[in-house]
Structure formats: C-alpha cells, structure tokens
Amino acid sequence: MAVYRFQGEIGEDHRLTVPGDIPAGPAKVVVIPQAPDEGGWSRMQELIREMADSPHHTRTKEEIDAYLRAERESWD
C-alpha cells in the first residue's frame, strides 16, 4: 500500500482535485482543514514587537538582581 500526500483545496462545490499520479481506485481520504496561512514568521514578528513594547524588558541587570535579592531577604 502506498501513501500519497498532497495539498489541495476543496472548492465551494466540495470537490477535491487529486493529482494525476495517484492511481484510480478505492481510497481512504483524510481531510485536515488548514487555517489561512498567516505565516509563522509574521506571528513571530508580532510576538517580538509585543515583547519589545512590554515594560518588563526595560529593567537592567542590576535592577533585576536587586529585586531578586529583596525577594530572598523577605523569605527570612
């Protein structure tokens, strides 16, 4: 048994065009709907912009160290 993987589009008439190199005959068909391609890269760029705009990235190493030191001292 061979497995063929291809991407296609289901039209408004719910028909699917199958590549010609797939032999005719009985077959099992699995449909995995895909969201419109927003592109992983564009989502990554959006995340980077959000992180750059968020205030928690404005602290210096010294400020973070002082915060951690104060937290540790409060445990006693």
Secondary structure per residue as TSV (DSSP state, phi and psi in degrees):
chain	resnum	aa	ss	phi	psi
A	1	M	-	360.0	133.9
A	2	A	-	-105.7	150.0
A	3	V	-	-115.2	130.4
A	4	Y	-	-114.7	133.1
A	5	R	-	-122.7	130.0
A	6	F	-	-153.0	161.0
A	7	Q	-	-105.7	139.6
A	8	G	-	-146.2	-170.4
A	9	E	-	-137.0	133.8
A	10	I	B	-89.7	120.4
A	11	G	-	-75.9	174.1
A	12	E	T	-58.2	-28.8
A	13	D	T	-83.1	4.4
A	14	H	-	64.0	28.7
A	15	R	-	-99.5	148.3
A	16	L	B	-123.3	129.5
A	17	T	-	-90.6	127.1
A	18	V	-	-103.4	135.5
A	19	P	-	-55.5	146.5
A	20	G	T	-65.4	-19.9
A	21	D	T	-81.5	-1.6
A	22	I	S	-89.2	124.4
A	23	P	-	-66.5	149.5
A	24	A	S	-71.6	152.5
A	25	G	S	137.7	179.8
A	26	P	-	-61.8	144.6
A	27	A	-	-154.2	153.0
A	28	K	-	-95.1	137.0
A	29	V	-	-121.3	128.3
A	30	V	-	-114.6	125.3
A	31	V	-	-106.6	123.9
A	32	I	-	-116.6	97.6
A	33	P	-	-62.1	142.3
A	34	Q	-	-116.4	139.4
A	35	A	-	-67.2	154.3
A	36	P	-	-53.2	138.9
A	37	D	-	-68.2	99.0
A	38	E	-	-86.6	-9.6
A	39	G	-	75.9	124.6
A	40	G	H	-61.9	-32.8
A	41	W	H	-67.7	-39.8
A	42	S	H	-66.8	-36.3
A	43	R	H	-65.6	-39.3
A	44	M	H	-63.5	-42.5
A	45	Q	H	-63.8	-38.9
A	46	E	H	-63.4	-42.1
A	47	L	H	-63.2	-41.8
A	48	I	H	-62.5	-42.1
A	49	R	H	-63.1	-43.2
A	50	E	H	-61.1	-42.7
A	51	M	H	-66.3	-39.5
A	52	A	H	-66.9	-31.6
A	53	D	H	-84.7	-14.4
A	54	S	S	-79.7	145.3
A	55	P	G	-68.4	-23.3
A	56	H	G	-70.0	-4.9
A	57	H	G	-99.6	12.1
A	58	T	S	-101.1	-5.8
A	59	R	-	-81.1	145.9
A	60	T	-	-85.4	169.2
A	61	K	H	-60.3	-40.7
A	62	E	H	-63.8	-39.5
A	63	E	H	-66.3	-39.5
A	64	I	H	-66.8	-43.2
A	65	D	H	-61.2	-41.2
A	66	A	H	-64.9	-41.1
A	67	Y	H	-61.9	-46.4
A	68	L	H	-64.2	-39.4
A	69	R	H	-62.1	-45.4
A	70	A	H	-63.2	-40.1
A	71	E	H	-60.9	-47.4
A	72	R	H	-61.7	-40.5
A	73	E	H	-67.1	-28.0
A	74	S	H	-74.6	-14.0
A	75	W	T	-72.8	-24.0
A	76	D	-	-77.8	360.0
